[in-house]
Amino acid sequence: MTDSKKALISLENISAGYDGKPVLKDVNMEVLPGDFIGVIGPNGGGKTTLIKVILGLLKPISGKVSYNLDNNEAIGYLPQFNQIDHKFPITVLDVILSGKSGKKKLFFGHQKSDKKEAVRLLENMGVEHLVDESIGELSGGQMQRVFLARALISNPQVLILDEPNTYVDNKFEGELYEMLREYNKRMSIIMVSHDVGTISAYVKTIACVNESLHYHRSNVITEKQLASYNCPIQLVTHGDVPHTVLKQH
């Protein structure tokens, strides 16, 4: 493994799961400055469990997680769409600013610069007109844009995205990936996706997760390599545009 002192996040011999039953076994992984890691694997293979361990939301059964980050706002996180409470009575602006909320800010409010940055992020997403809307009034695609802005508001060192293209229209999906390519110039990115064919044009390396984790130090991967990694994903290409589908599992 690379010297852990240079890694922003290190996972060493991690086993993790629920009710004492491991979903991940003996996982080793490092997130280095400038990384853009695509995390792929079948449903139930442990992708979201891996993200929860990295975020500190799930305590490992065994192993060690180490951080070399500047502060507690150094990780930005976009959860899966179905993990978002759509009925919580909060405005779009407040959702984004919650990504900056330490205890003091919860009581004493946000600086004008934070609000200005929130609006700028919404402009980048093309939804600045929604700034005062309740999140319960948003479409799925609008919701994803807002929560991406929330993940970015603290200018994190590591940005984690769990299936970010869910409910996003095709036009914004392309813009999203180009946007992430730009953000990757100043932050590391971990992106969970089923669509290895599409993300391979943007990520730098690929982590295949199916109980164990196999790290592929390239964005070019073949079906033979996927099979050797025990990662049951089939690559299908239509013309010049690659796609992926899951095999039965």
N, C-alpha and C positions, 0 to 999 in steps of 0.2 A: 504493500500500500504506500501511497505518497505520504511524506512526512505530515503527520496530523497537525503540526503547528501552522502549516500553510493552509489547511482546510478551514473553511468557514463552519462546516458541520461535518462531524464524523460519527458513523454508526459502526460499532465493533461487536461482532458476534451476537447480534440482536435476535432474540426470539420474542414474539409478541402475539397476543390474541385476546380472547375473551373467556371469562369463567374458567381460567386455567388451561384452556385449549388453544394451542398455538396455531395461528394463521401464517405467521412468518417464522422461519427457522434459520438460525445461523447466518443472518444477513450482515454483510459488510458493505459500506458505501461511504464515499466522501463527496462533499460539494465544495469545489474549489472556486476561487474568484474567476469570473468569466465563463463559468459552466452554463450550458443550456442542455439540460438532460430531459429527454423524452422517456417517460415511464409507461410501459405497455404491459399487457397481460390479460388473461381471461377474467370475466366476472367471478368474484370470490377468490381470486388468486392472491389478494393481499395488497393491492395498490393503495387503497384508501387507508388501510391499517398502517402501511409504511408512512404515509403522510401524517397520520395522527401521531406516530412515534416521533417524527421529526419536529412536529409542532409542540410536542410536550403534552398533548392531549391524552395520550395513552402511555402508561408506564410499562416498559418492557418486562417480560417474565424473567429474562436474563440478558446480559450484555450491557453495553455502555454507550450513551449518546453524549458527545462533547461539542461545545459551541465555542467559536472564536469570533464573536460578533460584537459590534460596538455598543448596542443597547437593546432593550426589550421591544423596540419597534423595528428591529432590523430584519424581521421576516414579515412579508406581506402575503396574505392568503386569500385566494378566491375559492370558496367551497363549491361542491356540486350544487346544482340548482335546487335539487330536492331537499337540501339541508337548510335552505333559507326560509325564515318565517315571513311569509308574504302578508300576513294579517297584522303584524306588529305596527302600532300607530306611530310612525316616524316618517319624516320627510326625506327626500333624496339627499338634500344637503347634510342632514344630521347623520344619515347612514354613512356617507363618505367621511365626515369628520370623526365618526366613531373609530375610524382606523388610526386616529392620532390621539385617542383618549387615554391619558394616564389618569391617576386618581385626582390630581389637582385640576386637570382640565374638566373633569366631570362636574366639579363643584364651581369652578371659577370661569368656565367658558373657554372659547377658542379665540386665538388671535385673528385679526383681520387678514393676515397673510395666509393663514390656513384656509379661510373661506375663499380667498382669491384663488388659491391653488386648487381647491375643490372645483370651482367653476371652470378653471382652465382645463382640468382633466375631463370634465363633462363636455367641454367644447371639442376636445380631441376625440371623444367618443361620438360626437355628433348629436348629443342629447342635452345641451345646455338649457333648453327650454323646459326641462323637467325638474329644475333645481328645487322648486317649492312643492312639487307633487308628493303625495303619499305613496310609499312603495306598493301599497295595495292596489294602486291604479295602473301599475306598469305592466307591460307585456313581458313575456319571458326574455326576449332579446334585450329589451330596455333594462330589465333587472340585471342581466349579466354585465352590461356596460357599467351600471352604477356600482356593482360590487367589485368590478375590476378597478374602477377609480378608487374605491375604498382601500383595496389592497395596495395601491400605488401611492396614496396620500402621504405616507411616512417616508417616501423615497428609500425603500428597504434595500438591504444588501442582498437578500435572497427573496425572490418572488416565487410562490408556490401556487400552481393552478391545477385544480382537479376537474378535468373534463370541461375546459373553458368554452368550447364551441357548442355546448348543448343549448338549444333554443336560439342560437345566433343565426341570423340570415346569412346567405352565401356571400353577399357583398361585404358585410362587416367581418365575416370570418377571414377573408383575405386581408382586410385592413388590420385585423387583430394580429395576425401572424407577422405582418410587416412592422407593426407597432412594437411587438415583443422583440423583434430582431434589433430594433433601435434601443429599447430598454436594456437589452443584453449587453450593450456596450458599457453600461455602468452598474449592472447588477447581475447576479447569477439567477438562473431560472430553472425550476423543476416543473415540468408540465405532464400531467397524467392524460393519456388519450388512448382511445381504441384505434385511431386512424394513423397508424405508423406511416402509411404511404404518403399522406399529406404532410405530416409534421416533419418527415425526414428531410424536407427541403429547408427546414428552419433550425431544428435542433442540431447539436454538435455530437452528442453521444446518446446511447439508448440503454436503458435499464429494463430488462425483462423480468417481471415479477410473477411467479407462480409458486407460492410457498417459499421458495428460495429466490435469490436475486442473482442474475447474471448480468454483468456490466459489459456492454459492447462499446468499445472506444472509437466509434465511428457512427455516422448517420446513415451509412449504407449497410443494409442487412438483407440476407437472403432467407428463403423459406428453410433451406437446409440448416442455416445457423439458428433460426428460431426453433426448429425441431430439436437441435442439440442442446438448446437452453431450456427445453421443456416448456416452451411458451407457445401454446396452440393457437396461433394467429396465422391466417392465410393471406398472402399478398395477392391482390388482384389488380391488374392494370387495364384501364380502358383508354386506348389511344395514348396520349401523352400525359394523362392525369392519373396518378396512382391512387388507389383506394385500398381499404382493408376491411375484411369481414372476419368475424369469429367463427371458428369451427365449433361443432357440437362438443360440449364438455360437461 
